[in-house]
Amino acid sequence: MTSYIQVVTTVDSQEAAEKIAATVLEGRLAACVQISPCTSMYHWRGEVETAAEFLCVMKSRSDLLDALEEAVAAAHPYEVPEIIATEALRCGRAYEGWLSSELRPPRQE
């Protein structure tokens, strides 16, 4: 059974978010990237920081995670990019079919 995932990252600008989205979509590593503004609070170098950021939520498949992570990291402006993947418990059949048609084909072993 195919395992679908959502991968999230945050960046400091709409431009950086769109660059990551374009990179993973062109490579068919993600079928969709949603970009939303958000406020992040986090520990950084001994301080609590607050920043306006853009959240990228990417829809993909678990076998593409290594390549997706590599592509996001290469396009990411941060020293320590957030790249967190969660497995989708279930997808609607129509959405799953769409994901399957828009992502790279699975590798045949």
LINSUL-V646162 format. One record per backbone hydrogen bond with DSSP energy under -1.0 kcal/mol. CO is the residue of the C=O (numbers start at 0). NH is the residue of the N-H. E is the energy in kcal/mol with one decimal. If there is no record, write none. Layout:
co->CO nh->NH e->E
co->CO nh->NH e->E
//
This chain:
co->2 nh->61 e->-3.1
co->3 nh->87 e->-3.2
co->4 nh->59 e->-2.6
co->5 nh->85 e->-2.6
co->6 nh->57 e->-3.3
co->7 nh->83 e->-2.0
co->8 nh->55 e->-3.1
co->10 nh->53 e->-2.5
co->12 nh->16 e->-2.0
co->13 nh->17 e->-2.7
co->14 nh->18 e->-2.0
co->15 nh->19 e->-2.2
co->16 nh->20 e->-2.6
co->17 nh->21 e->-2.7
co->18 nh->22 e->-2.2
co->19 nh->23 e->-2.4
co->20 nh->24 e->-2.4
co->21 nh->25 e->-2.6
co->22 nh->26 e->-1.6
co->23 nh->28 e->-2.6
co->23 nh->29 e->-1.3
co->24 nh->27 e->-1.4
co->27 nh->103 e->-2.3
co->31 nh->58 e->-2.3
co->33 nh->56 e->-2.5
co->35 nh->54 e->-3.4
co->37 nh->52 e->-3.0
co->39 nh->50 e->-2.6
co->41 nh->48 e->-3.5
co->43 nh->46 e->-1.2
co->46 nh->43 e->-2.8
co->48 nh->41 e->-2.0
co->50 nh->39 e->-3.0
co->52 nh->37 e->-2.7
co->53 nh->10 e->-1.9
co->54 nh->35 e->-2.2
co->55 nh->8 e->-1.7
co->56 nh->33 e->-2.7
co->57 nh->6 e->-2.5
co->58 nh->30 e->-2.5
co->59 nh->4 e->-2.1
co->60 nh->63 e->-2.1
co->61 nh->64 e->-1.4
co->63 nh->67 e->-2.8
co->64 nh->68 e->-3.2
co->65 nh->69 e->-2.1
co->66 nh->70 e->-2.2
co->67 nh->71 e->-2.6
co->68 nh->72 e->-2.6
co->69 nh->73 e->-2.1
co->70 nh->74 e->-1.5
co->71 nh->75 e->-1.2
co->83 nh->7 e->-2.7
co->85 nh->5 e->-2.5
co->91 nh->95 e->-3.1
co->92 nh->96 e->-2.4
co->93 nh->97 e->-2.0
co->94 nh->98 e->-3.0
co->95 nh->99 e->-2.6
co->96 nh->100 e->-1.9
co->97 nh->101 e->-1.5
co->98 nh->102 e->-1.6
//
